[in-house]
Every structure is written in structure tokens, then in C-alpha cells.
Amino acid sequence: MAELRIGLIGYGAWTREGYLPALRRDGRARIAAVVAPSQGTRSRAHAELGSDVILAARFEDLPTHADLDAVMIAVPDAAHESALRVALAGRAAVFYEPPVSNQRARMEGVLALLLDSKLVTFADLELGFIPAVARAGEIVASGALGGVQTVTIRLQSGWGPLPGNDLSNANHLSTWYIDVLNRVIGGFPRRVQVLEGHGLPGRRQNRSLAHFDYGGVWGVLDVNIASVGELSILIRIEASDGDLEADLFTGVVRWRTRNGGAWTVEDRAALRPYADWPGVHECVAAFLDAVERGQTSVNGAETVARLQRVGLAAEESVDTGTWVTIR
């Protein structure tokens, strides 16, 4: 197949440190256009990507001869919705960052557009592409651990505090982290209850603990975005005949059973060096596969809509303090 022509909407750190290394490693695509509102950013793109790249302040200003196969969006949260709406009105496949809006009340409207689109759309849910996640799911499905009781994913970061947000942690993070729980457990949650932190203006608190009912298995999202510790994402599985731990940054998976006793340790890391985060190389490659096929098999609109609605149910639980059914 001919080299894919990619347009970048946004040329900040995530584009340069995440998307570009992944595209270069894959080798099937080249950057044909960059959209950035700042002249300084466009000048940087020109210097780093070459004079053949078409530059524009707005996506609508790109000339028709740009003839893009796909656009990849990397903009601040406040611009997610507007960038996604513009891209969905075009003709190229779309790679984008959740959440689809930074406003709860506007999410369903954007999801409706996404679900109605005939374009290939693909959410950047890179955590689900880390081999350690797939391996944890394989071990669970094999029955080696016995009956699974609880699967916890814990995020520890120093991103916060982030006051003034309209989305809670459970909503903002639901697409990535519930996607991981779903892949490990092999199901989808029925209801959610959130125990939210307090002390900051807005809905995004430093600490959050969300419980998900998978019908016989409990899923837990444990978040601390103002930790003094190092950035980490850990999975822990507790089952009737064994347990499992996985570190998504190192890729180390270790598990043991009641009969075996000793830990079995495996290296299931994502492709290194990471494109800023583990799983980005694999996620971008899967997107390019979808562009070449003309069809999204994973991370498509229906998957994203279900995951974002988990987040919306979590918002209702934050308000009521009760279990909320996920629709």
C-alpha cells in the first residue's frame, strides 16, 4: 500500500514525544500537514518536519490537495471536543484522545456524532495494548488463579492538584483504565460506586476510589494524582487459588497459585524505548492497520461510547453517593 499521509492537529509535547516516535518506528506513514494555532508552533513544525509539510492555523484552512488518509489529534482537554467535531466533518480517519469533551453535559452530543460517523475512528487507549495487560487477561481466562474476586488498577502520579475541572477522576480516566479492567476480567461492568476525595474546587479531586460490579467480580480503580511517589500504574488480581501483580511501566507480571507457592515472573513490557508512554507504539500501529483496512476493529466508536458512559455513571455516583447502573 502507498505511504499513508497523516495530518497532525496539535504539535505539542504529546505529539512530538508520543505520536512522532511511534509513526517513525512503524514506517508506514509520513506527516503531510500540521495544524496549530500558534505561529511559533507552526514554525517549529516546519523546522523539525521539513518544508514539504503543509501548515495551517485551523483544520478548515488546509488546502484540498493535502489529501490526508488520517488525522491524529493531540490538543489540551478543553479543545478535545472542538477538534474532534472538526475532524469528524472531514474525510480522513481520526485518531483522538479521550475524553470526548471536558464538559459532562456535552459528552452525549459528541458521542452521537462519533457513533453516526462513517469514518474510521480510533481512540488512543494505549494502556490496553501493553502486553502485560493481555498476559494478565490470559492467565485469568485460563483459570490458573481459580475464581477471580477482585481486580484493582492503581494510578499514582504527581499531576495534581487539578482544581476547577468539570469531570471527576473516574470520568476523566474511565476510557483508559476501565478498558484495562475489561480486558483483564473479560467483561463489562454493570454498575459503579465512587468514593470521591474532597478539598479542591471542582469535581477532580486528588484521591478517588471507584468500585465496579462485573457480576461476580469486583473491579477497582484507585487513583492518587497528587502522590509524592513515582508515577506508576499497577494491577493486582486476587482470586480463590492465587494472585497476580503487573506493573504496566516495567512490564513485569508475576503470579502464584496456592499449590505452586513461588512466584512465576514474566517480562511482558511494551515496545521500548517507549513513545513517551508504554503501549503507544502498539496503539498507533493498530490505528494504521485500521486505516489500511478501512475498518476499526478495536477502540472504535461503540467501545468509546460504552467507556465514556461508565464515566457518566460514575459522575452520578459522585453526586448521589450510591451505586449507579451503567447504561
Secondary structure, DSSP 8 states (H G I E B T S, - for coil): ---EEEEEE--SHHIIIIIHHHHHHH-SEEEEEEE-S-HHHHHHHHHHH-TTSEEESSGGGS-GGG--SEEEE---GGGHHHHHHHHHTSSSEEEE-S-S-SSGGGHHHHHHHHHH--S-EEE--GGGGSHHHHHHHHHHHHTTT-SEEEEEEEEE-S----TT-SS-HHHHHHHHHHHHHHHHHTS--SEEEEEE--SSSSS--SEEEEEEE-SSSEEEEEEETT-SS--EEEEEEEESSEEEEEETTT-EEEEEETTT-S-EEEE---SSS-SSSTTHHHHHHHHHHHHHHTS-SSS-HHHHHHHHHHHHHHHHHHHHSS-EE--
